[in-house]
Amino acid sequence: MSGAFISGIRTHFVNSTLTVDWFHVLQLFTKAVEEVKVSMPKASRWAVLKSRDLTAKQLKALTDASRP
């Protein structure tokens, strides 16, 4: 599903149809979520995973992360 792969398919198989399967879509989504999660401060990561009862440190981390 890389740009080079798609370009090669379009060049050499002009009448083909590009399709993607759910496995690879989910794999890309999971990798993107993981990249965002890892880039967040540790306190923010736990705060995002928790549904309630945030500590003061986690609440501050979320507030700071939401500022532009």
Biopython code that builds the backbone (N, CA, C, O; Angstrom):
import numpy as np
from Bio.PDB.StructureBuilder import StructureBuilder

atoms = [
    (1, "MET", "N", (0.810, -1.199, 0.000)),
    (1, "MET", "CA", (0.000, 0.000, 0.000)),
    (1, "MET", "C", (0.849, 1.257, 0.000)),
    (1, "MET", "O", (0.343, 2.352, 0.244)),
    (2, "SER", "N", (2.127, 1.107, -0.270)),
    (2, "SER", "CA", (2.986, 2.290, -0.333)),
    (2, "SER", "C", (2.706, 3.051, -1.620)),
    (2, "SER", "O", (2.125, 2.515, -2.564)),
    (3, "GLY", "N", (3.125, 4.292, -1.641)),
    (3, "GLY", "CA", (2.938, 5.116, -2.834)),
    (3, "GLY", "C", (3.611, 4.523, -4.060)),
    (3, "GLY", "O", (3.055, 4.565, -5.158)),
    (4, "ALA", "N", (4.809, 3.969, -3.878)),
    (4, "ALA", "CA", (5.536, 3.357, -4.998)),
    (4, "ALA", "C", (4.784, 2.127, -5.513)),
    (4, "ALA", "O", (4.691, 1.923, -6.724)),
    (5, "PHE", "N", (4.258, 1.321, -4.619)),
    (5, "PHE", "CA", (3.510, 0.129, -5.008)),
    (5, "PHE", "C", (2.271, 0.522, -5.808)),
    (5, "PHE", "O", (2.009, -0.044, -6.869)),
    (6, "ILE", "N", (1.517, 1.479, -5.306)),
    (6, "ILE", "CA", (0.296, 1.924, -5.986)),
    (6, "ILE", "C", (0.631, 2.520, -7.341)),
    (6, "ILE", "O", (-0.072, 2.269, -8.319)),
    (7, "SER", "N", (1.694, 3.306, -7.411)),
    (7, "SER", "CA", (2.114, 3.896, -8.677)),
    (7, "SER", "C", (2.492, 2.819, -9.691)),
    (7, "SER", "O", (2.129, 2.909, -10.864)),
    (8, "GLY", "N", (3.222, 1.800, -9.233)),
    (8, "GLY", "CA", (3.612, 0.705, -10.123)),
    (8, "GLY", "C", (2.411, -0.059, -10.650)),
    (8, "GLY", "O", (2.369, -0.425, -11.825)),
    (9, "ILE", "N", (1.441, -0.298, -9.790)),
    (9, "ILE", "CA", (0.221, -0.994, -10.218)),
    (9, "ILE", "C", (-0.510, -0.175, -11.271)),
    (9, "ILE", "O", (-0.935, -0.715, -12.292)),
    (10, "ARG", "N", (-0.658, 1.113, -11.033)),
    (10, "ARG", "CA", (-1.377, 1.973, -11.990)),
    (10, "ARG", "C", (-0.640, 2.085, -13.323)),
    (10, "ARG", "O", (-1.269, 2.207, -14.374)),
    (11, "THR", "N", (0.692, 2.042, -13.280)),
    (11, "THR", "CA", (1.491, 2.145, -14.506)),
    (11, "THR", "C", (1.422, 0.860, -15.323)),
    (11, "THR", "O", (1.234, 0.912, -16.538)),
    (12, "HIS", "N", (1.569, -0.277, -14.680)),
    (12, "HIS", "CA", (1.692, -1.546, -15.399)),
    (12, "HIS", "C", (0.381, -2.307, -15.561)),
    (12, "HIS", "O", (0.277, -3.178, -16.424)),
    (13, "PHE", "N", (-0.597, -1.997, -14.762)),
    (13, "PHE", "CA", (-1.904, -2.648, -14.855)),
    (13, "PHE", "C", (-2.975, -1.573, -14.957)),
    (13, "PHE", "O", (-3.700, -1.299, -14.000)),
    (14, "VAL", "N", (-3.057, -0.976, -16.124)),
    (14, "VAL", "CA", (-3.898, 0.207, -16.345)),
    (14, "VAL", "C", (-5.372, -0.063, -16.044)),
    (14, "VAL", "O", (-6.057, 0.810, -15.510)),
    (15, "ASN", "N", (-5.863, -1.232, -16.369)),
    (15, "ASN", "CA", (-7.287, -1.537, -16.196)),
    (15, "ASN", "C", (-7.598, -2.181, -14.845)),
    (15, "ASN", "O", (-8.709, -2.669, -14.640)),
    (16, "SER", "N", (-6.654, -2.189, -13.939)),
    (16, "SER", "CA", (-6.876, -2.832, -12.644)),
    (16, "SER", "C", (-7.633, -1.908, -11.689)),
    (16, "SER", "O", (-7.696, -0.695, -11.887)),
    (17, "THR", "N", (-8.190, -2.505, -10.671)),
    (17, "THR", "CA", (-8.889, -1.768, -9.623)),
    (17, "THR", "C", (-8.103, -1.928, -8.334)),
    (17, "THR", "O", (-7.732, -3.040, -7.958)),
    (18, "LEU", "N", (-7.856, -0.832, -7.670)),
    (18, "LEU", "CA", (-7.121, -0.867, -6.402)),
    (18, "LEU", "C", (-8.092, -1.167, -5.266)),
    (18, "LEU", "O", (-9.085, -0.464, -5.083)),
    (19, "THR", "N", (-7.797, -2.203, -4.519)),
    (19, "THR", "CA", (-8.609, -2.540, -3.354)),
    (19, "THR", "C", (-7.700, -2.712, -2.151)),
    (19, "THR", "O", (-6.513, -3.003, -2.298)),
    (20, "VAL", "N", (-8.251, -2.534, -0.976)),
    (20, "VAL", "CA", (-7.500, -2.757, 0.263)),
    (20, "VAL", "C", (-8.320, -3.687, 1.137)),
    (20, "VAL", "O", (-9.549, -3.707, 1.067)),
    (21, "ASP", "N", (-7.632, -4.446, 1.950)),
    (21, "ASP", "CA", (-8.336, -5.361, 2.834)),
    (21, "ASP", "C", (-8.357, -4.779, 4.242)),
    (21, "ASP", "O", (-7.516, -3.955, 4.602)),
    (22, "TRP", "N", (-9.324, -5.219, 5.027)),
    (22, "TRP", "CA", (-9.511, -4.678, 6.369)),
    (22, "TRP", "C", (-8.322, -4.953, 7.270)),
    (22, "TRP", "O", (-8.043, -4.155, 8.165)),
    (23, "PHE", "N", (-7.617, -6.048, 7.067)),
    (23, "PHE", "CA", (-6.445, -6.342, 7.887)),
    (23, "PHE", "C", (-5.431, -5.214, 7.786)),
    (23, "PHE", "O", (-4.930, -4.735, 8.803)),
    (24, "HIS", "N", (-5.121, -4.781, 6.554)),
    (24, "HIS", "CA", (-4.115, -3.735, 6.377)),
    (24, "HIS", "C", (-4.628, -2.362, 6.793)),
    (24, "HIS", "O", (-3.857, -1.534, 7.278)),
    (25, "VAL", "N", (-5.906, -2.117, 6.611)),
    (25, "VAL", "CA", (-6.484, -0.849, 7.075)),
    (25, "VAL", "C", (-6.374, -0.769, 8.594)),
    (25, "VAL", "O", (-5.962, 0.254, 9.141)),
    (26, "LEU", "N", (-6.741, -1.847, 9.265)),
    (26, "LEU", "CA", (-6.665, -1.880, 10.725)),
    (26, "LEU", "C", (-5.214, -1.793, 11.201)),
    (26, "LEU", "O", (-4.927, -1.161, 12.218)),
    (27, "GLN", "N", (-4.309, -2.426, 10.467)),
    (27, "GLN", "CA", (-2.890, -2.365, 10.817)),
    (27, "GLN", "C", (-2.369, -0.923, 10.728)),
    (27, "GLN", "O", (-1.651, -0.474, 11.622)),
    (28, "LEU", "N", (-2.718, -0.204, 9.674)),
    (28, "LEU", "CA", (-2.304, 1.194, 9.538)),
    (28, "LEU", "C", (-2.898, 2.061, 10.635)),
    (28, "LEU", "O", (-2.218, 2.925, 11.188)),
    (29, "PHE", "N", (-4.169, 1.830, 10.951)),
    (29, "PHE", "CA", (-4.835, 2.587, 12.001)),
    (29, "PHE", "C", (-4.165, 2.349, 13.350)),
    (29, "PHE", "O", (-3.906, 3.293, 14.097)),
    (30, "THR", "N", (-3.887, 1.093, 13.656)),
    (30, "THR", "CA", (-3.264, 0.744, 14.926)),
    (30, "THR", "C", (-1.877, 1.373, 15.053)),
    (30, "THR", "O", (-1.512, 1.867, 16.120)),
    (31, "LYS", "N", (-1.109, 1.354, 13.970)),
    (31, "LYS", "CA", (0.223, 1.970, 13.992)),
    (31, "LYS", "C", (0.120, 3.477, 14.217)),
    (31, "LYS", "O", (0.914, 4.051, 14.963)),
    (32, "ALA", "N", (-0.856, 4.119, 13.574)),
    (32, "ALA", "CA", (-1.029, 5.563, 13.736)),
    (32, "ALA", "C", (-1.416, 5.911, 15.170)),
    (32, "ALA", "O", (-0.896, 6.872, 15.738)),
    (33, "VAL", "N", (-2.323, 5.139, 15.754)),
    (33, "VAL", "CA", (-2.728, 5.377, 17.142)),
    (33, "VAL", "C", (-1.533, 5.191, 18.070)),
    (33, "VAL", "O", (-1.340, 5.978, 18.997)),
    (34, "GLU", "N", (-0.732, 4.158, 17.828)),
    (34, "GLU", "CA", (0.437, 3.893, 18.666)),
    (34, "GLU", "C", (1.448, 5.038, 18.575)),
    (34, "GLU", "O", (2.038, 5.423, 19.584)),
    (35, "GLU", "N", (1.650, 5.584, 17.369)),
    (35, "GLU", "CA", (2.578, 6.710, 17.199)),
    (35, "GLU", "C", (2.118, 7.924, 17.997)),
    (35, "GLU", "O", (2.929, 8.596, 18.635)),
    (36, "VAL", "N", (0.836, 8.201, 17.961)),
    (36, "VAL", "CA", (0.295, 9.338, 18.711)),
    (36, "VAL", "C", (0.440, 9.080, 20.205)),
    (36, "VAL", "O", (0.844, 9.967, 20.958)),
    (37, "LYS", "N", (0.114, 7.881, 20.627)),
    (37, "LYS", "CA", (0.184, 7.537, 22.048)),
    (37, "LYS", "C", (1.609, 7.662, 22.578)),
    (37, "LYS", "O", (1.820, 8.193, 23.668)),
    (38, "VAL", "N", (2.579, 7.180, 21.819)),
    (38, "VAL", "CA", (3.977, 7.230, 22.252)),
    (38, "VAL", "C", (4.492, 8.669, 22.292)),
    (38, "VAL", "O", (5.356, 8.997, 23.105)),
    (39, "SER", "N", (3.969, 9.516, 21.427)),
    (39, "SER", "CA", (4.438, 10.902, 21.390)),
    (39, "SER", "C", (3.886, 11.750, 22.536)),
    (39, "SER", "O", (4.369, 12.856, 22.780)),
    (40, "MET", "N", (2.879, 11.236, 23.234)),
    (40, "MET", "CA", (2.269, 11.973, 24.337)),
    (40, "MET", "C", (3.092, 11.810, 25.606)),
    (40, "MET", "O", (3.755, 10.789, 25.790)),
    (41, "PRO", "N", (3.053, 12.808, 26.480)),
    (41, "PRO", "CA", (3.692, 12.630, 27.797)),
    (41, "PRO", "C", (3.045, 11.451, 28.519)),
    (41, "PRO", "O", (1.870, 11.154, 28.309)),
    (42, "LYS", "N", (3.810, 10.792, 29.360)),
    (42, "LYS", "CA", (3.337, 9.571, 30.019)),
    (42, "LYS", "C", (2.041, 9.795, 30.800)),
    (42, "LYS", "O", (1.135, 8.964, 30.739)),
    (43, "ALA", "N", (1.945, 10.885, 31.520)),
    (43, "ALA", "CA", (0.733, 11.159, 32.300)),
    (43, "ALA", "C", (-0.491, 11.285, 31.394)),
    (43, "ALA", "O", (-1.588, 10.866, 31.763)),
    (44, "SER", "N", (-0.301, 11.860, 30.213)),
    (44, "SER", "CA", (-1.414, 12.004, 29.272)),
    (44, "SER", "C", (-1.862, 10.661, 28.740)),
    (44, "SER", "O", (-3.057, 10.419, 28.569)),
    (45, "ARG", "N", (-0.891, 9.776, 28.473)),
    (45, "ARG", "CA", (-1.247, 8.455, 27.941)),
    (45, "ARG", "C", (-2.184, 7.720, 28.886)),
    (45, "ARG", "O", (-3.202, 7.176, 28.457)),
    (46, "TRP", "N", (-1.848, 7.702, 30.165)),
    (46, "TRP", "CA", (-2.705, 7.006, 31.128)),
    (46, "TRP", "C", (-4.039, 7.703, 31.281)),
    (46, "TRP", "O", (-5.064, 7.046, 31.463)),
    (47, "ALA", "N", (-4.043, 9.017, 31.210)),
    (47, "ALA", "CA", (-5.296, 9.759, 31.352)),
    (47, "ALA", "C", (-6.241, 9.461, 30.198)),
    (47, "ALA", "O", (-7.454, 9.378, 30.392)),
    (48, "VAL", "N", (-5.697, 9.300, 29.012)),
    (48, "VAL", "CA", (-6.534, 8.995, 27.856)),
    (48, "VAL", "C", (-7.138, 7.594, 27.990)),
    (48, "VAL", "O", (-8.281, 7.373, 27.588)),
    (49, "LEU", "N", (-6.392, 6.665, 28.543)),
    (49, "LEU", "CA", (-6.883, 5.297, 28.679)),
    (49, "LEU", "C", (-7.889, 5.143, 29.817)),
    (49, "LEU", "O", (-8.739, 4.253, 29.773)),
    (50, "LYS", "N", (-7.804, 5.991, 30.826)),
    (50, "LYS", "CA", (-8.730, 5.902, 31.951)),
    (50, "LYS", "C", (-10.051, 6.568, 31.583)),
    (50, "LYS", "O", (-10.082, 7.531, 30.816)),
    (51, "SER", "N", (-11.120, 6.056, 32.127)),
    (51, "SER", "CA", (-12.421, 6.637, 31.815)),
    (51, "SER", "C", (-12.863, 7.666, 32.856)),
    (51, "SER", "O", (-13.722, 8.504, 32.580)),
    (52, "ARG", "N", (-12.278, 7.600, 34.044)),
    (52, "ARG", "CA", (-12.664, 8.555, 35.094)),
    (52, "ARG", "C", (-11.614, 8.535, 36.195)),
    (52, "ARG", "O", (-10.620, 7.814, 36.106)),
    (53, "ASP", "N", (-11.840, 9.324, 37.222)),
    (53, "ASP", "CA", (-10.945, 9.397, 38.375)),
    (53, "ASP", "C", (-9.507, 9.744, 37.987)),
    (53, "ASP", "O", (-8.565, 9.038, 38.347)),
    (54, "LEU", "N", (-9.357, 10.833, 37.254)),
    (54, "LEU", "CA", (-8.023, 11.271, 36.862)),
    (54, "LEU", "C", (-7.305, 11.909, 38.042)),
    (54, "LEU", "O", (-7.924, 12.588, 38.862)),
    (55, "THR", "N", (-6.001, 11.688, 38.123)),
    (55, "THR", "CA", (-5.202, 12.357, 39.146)),
    (55, "THR", "C", (-4.985, 13.795, 38.704)),
    (55, "THR", "O", (-5.219, 14.134, 37.544)),
    (56, "ALA", "N", (-4.546, 14.626, 39.608)),
    (56, "ALA", "CA", (-4.278, 16.029, 39.279)),
    (56, "ALA", "C", (-3.210, 16.127, 38.194)),
    (56, "ALA", "O", (-3.314, 16.957, 37.290)),
    (57, "LYS", "N", (-2.183, 15.278, 38.283)),
    (57, "LYS", "CA", (-1.105, 15.281, 37.290)),
    (57, "LYS", "C", (-1.642, 14.903, 35.901)),
    (57, "LYS", "O", (-1.258, 15.509, 34.901)),
    (58, "GLN", "N", (-2.521, 13.912, 35.843)),
    (58, "GLN", "CA", (-3.091, 13.492, 34.572)),
    (58, "GLN", "C", (-4.016, 14.567, 33.998)),
    (58, "GLN", "O", (-4.006, 14.820, 32.794)),
    (59, "LEU", "N", (-4.798, 15.185, 34.846)),
    (59, "LEU", "CA", (-5.690, 16.247, 34.396)),
    (59, "LEU", "C", (-4.893, 17.424, 33.850)),
    (59, "LEU", "O", (-5.262, 17.994, 32.824)),
    (60, "LYS", "N", (-3.807, 17.796, 34.519)),
    (60, "LYS", "CA", (-2.948, 18.871, 34.030)),
    (60, "LYS", "C", (-2.321, 18.487, 32.697)),
    (60, "LYS", "O", (-2.251, 19.316, 31.790)),
    (61, "ALA", "N", (-1.865, 17.248, 32.562)),
    (61, "ALA", "CA", (-1.258, 16.795, 31.314)),
    (61, "ALA", "C", (-2.235, 16.863, 30.160)),
    (61, "ALA", "O", (-1.869, 17.282, 29.062)),
    (62, "LEU", "N", (-3.483, 16.455, 30.393)),
    (62, "LEU", "CA", (-4.506, 16.546, 29.351)),
    (62, "LEU", "C", (-4.808, 17.987, 29.000)),
    (62, "LEU", "O", (-4.960, 18.323, 27.825)),
    (63, "THR", "N", (-4.895, 18.831, 29.991)),
    (63, "THR", "CA", (-5.170, 20.249, 29.745)),
    (63, "THR", "C", (-4.034, 20.866, 28.929)),
    (63, "THR", "O", (-4.284, 21.592, 27.967)),
    (64, "ASP", "N", (-2.797, 20.582, 29.308)),
    (64, "ASP", "CA", (-1.646, 21.106, 28.579)),
    (64, "ASP", "C", (-1.601, 20.571, 27.149)),
    (64, "ASP", "O", (-1.248, 21.305, 26.226)),
    (65, "ALA", "N", (-1.954, 19.306, 26.957)),
    (65, "ALA", "CA", (-1.912, 18.710, 25.625)),
    (65, "ALA", "C", (-2.986, 19.283, 24.702)),
    (65, "ALA", "O", (-2.824, 19.281, 23.482)),
    (66, "SER", "N", (-4.068, 19.768, 25.277)),
    (66, "SER", "CA", (-5.153, 20.281, 24.451)),
    (66, "SER", "C", (-4.953, 21.734, 24.032)),
    (66, "SER", "O", (-5.706, 22.256, 23.210)),
    (67, "ARG", "N", (-3.937, 22.384, 24.596)),
    (67, "ARG", "CA", (-3.657, 23.777, 24.225)),
    (67, "ARG", "C", (-2.866, 23.821, 22.924)),
    (67, "ARG", "O", (-1.990, 22.987, 22.697)),
    (68, "PRO", "N", (-3.176, 24.798, 22.068)),
    (68, "PRO", "CA", (-2.443, 24.915, 20.795)),
    (68, "PRO", "C", (-1.012, 25.349, 20.963)),
    (68, "PRO", "O", (-0.289, 25.485, 19.976)),
]
sb = StructureBuilder()
sb.init_structure("model")
sb.init_model(0)
sb.init_chain("A")
sb.init_seg("    ")
for serial, (resi, resn, name, xyz) in enumerate(atoms, 1):
    if name == "N":
        sb.init_residue(resn, " ", resi, " ")
    sb.init_atom(name, np.array(xyz, "f"), 0.0, 1.0, " ", f" {name:<3s}", serial, name[0])
structure = sb.get_structure()
